[in-house]
Amino acid sequence: MDKPRQFPLVVAFASLVLAGTQLLVGCVSSTPPAQSMRDSQANFAAFRTFAWDPGPQAPADAQPISILDSNIRTAIAGELQRKGYAEAQAGAKPDLMLRYETAAAEKLKSNPFRIGVGMGGVGNSGAAGVGVSSPSAKNVREGTLVLRVIDPVRNAEVWNGRVSRELGKGGPPDPALIQSAVSDLLEEFPAPGSSPK
């Protein structure tokens, strides 16, 4: 007596798994990419040093730097130094002034449609199953960092960038999240000595 052929069941199952995987990959939400703009007239070949813009407040009236601000500044300075820039010494005139802003807001995030596939069997019997869940939505806190880079000689913005990340439920973002966001933000930032594009 011939055994039943299980080949069509295996092919059908493999096709189902492949289709489900493609659907899941297409539905997975990813981190939004950083966005940036560069002034085409900026001469990055002349820029070597940077400093933090103190803003409109006089140094005597300035507020102390918060832990969050310190983490952001450390991450930005580290990425710029990795690219070859140096932080200007106190009292020296920098080639670039850095100014940043942060914001946090509640945002609606949708969870993707999901498919689960399973297969099993005992002896000559086989079975396959498919589970499906419907999409849902939830509120998340999203933080945004905007960095403006200014040429103090021209008093003109020469580069700006924006990056957003989902934040935890409460409290400030951890330094690893800040570092990851800043790394993405400054990925396209020109190295010192770069010619205009």
N, C-alpha and C positions, 0 to 999 in steps of 0.2 A: 504494500500500500504506500502510495506516495505521501510524503509529508506536505502539509499546506505551505505554499510559498509565502514567506514573510517579506519578501523584497518590496512589494508595493507599499506595505505599511511603513517600512523603514524610509523609503523615498518620500512618502507623504509627511512623515514626522520631520525629516530633515528639512523639507520645504517649509513646513510650518515654523520650525525653529528659526530658519533663515529670515523668513518674512517678519516674524516677531522681533528679532534682533534689529533688523533694519528700521522697523517702526519705532522701537525704543530709542535707537541712536538718533533718529530724526526728531524725537520729542524731548530729548534731554535738554534742559535749560543750561546755558553756560554763562560764565561771567562776561558782562559786556566789555568790549575792548576799550582801551584808553583812546582818547581823541586828542589830537594836537594840531596846532597851526604854527607856522614859521614865517617870519617876515622875510620876504625874498630879497630885500635890500640889506638885511643884517649881515655884517661881515664877521662870521664866527671864527675866521682865521686870526682875528685880532683879540679874541676873548680868551683869557686864561684863568681869571680869578672871579670869585663871587662873594657876596655878603648878603646878609638879611636886611631887607628894607625895614627901617624902624617905624615906618608909617607916619601919620600926621602928629602923633603925640611926641612931645619933647621927651628926651631920655629921663628927666627927673620925674615926669608924670607917668612914665610907662608902667604898665602892670607887670608883675612877675610872670615869667614863662611857666605855663602849666606843664604837668607831666605829659599830657597828650601832645602839646606843642613841641616839647622836647623830643618826644619819640618821632614826630613827623620831621622835625628839622634834622635829627640824626640820620633818618632814612634818606632824606633828600641829599644831604651833604655827602653821605657815604656813596650814593649812586653817582653823584657828580664827580667825586674824587676817583671813583673806579673808572670813569670815562677820561680822566686826565686833568680835571680842573682842580684848583687849589682854593681853599677858603682864604680870603684876604686877611692879612694881619690887622689887628685893631688900629684904627687911625689911618690905614692905607686906603687909597681910592680903588674900589673894585671895578673890574670890567663889566660885571653883571650884578644887578640887584634882584633878589628873590623876594617875592610876595606870594603868600598863599591864603586861601580861604577854605573853610570846611563847612559842611552842612549835613544834617541828618533829617530824614523824612520817612514817614510810613509809606509803604508801597504795597500794592496788591500783587502777589506772586502766584502764578498758577502752577499746579503740579500736573505733570503730563499724564496722558492716557497710558495705562500700563497693561501688559499682557504677560501672563505666566504660562509656561508650557511644561508638561510632565509626561513621562512614559514609564510604563512598568509592565511586568508580566510574570506569570508562573507557568512553567512547562511550555505547552504549545499555545497557551492563551496570552494575548497581549492587550494592552490598553493604553490609550493616550488621553490626556485631558488638557483643556485650555481654560485659564482663568482670566477674567478681564475686570479692571477697575475703572471707574469713571474719573474724569479729571476733577480737580478741586482747586480751591483758591484759599490763600491765607495772607494775612498782613505780616510784612517783615519790615524791619528798620534798615534803611539803606543810607550809607554815608558817602559823601562825594568830596573829593579833594580837587581843588583847582589851583594850579601853579602858574604864576605869571613871572616871566623873566624880562627884566627891563635893562636897556642900554642907558646908563645914566648920562653919557655924553650927549646922546640924541634925545634923551628923555622920551624914549619910545619903547613900547613892548616889542620884543624881538621873537618871543616864543611863548606860547601858552598851551597848557594841557589840562585835561580833566579825566578823572578816573572815579568809578563808583564800585562799592563793594557792599554786600549784605553784612550787616553788623549783628552781633549777638543780641540777646534779649535785653540786657541792661548793662550799664557801665560803659566805659570807654573801650574802643577796640584794642585788642592785644598787639604788642609790637610786631609779631610775625605777620599779622594781617596788614598792618601799616607798611611793613617792608615789602611784602608781595605787591601791594597796590602801587607803591612808589616805583618799584622796579619796572612794572608794566607801564606806568606813566612816563618814565624817562627812557624807555627803550629806544624811542625814535629821536631823542634829544641829540643834537650834533656834538661830536667830539671837538675839543679845542683844535683850532687850525683848519676846521672844515671850510671849504669854499662855499659860496652861496649856490643854491640850487635853482 
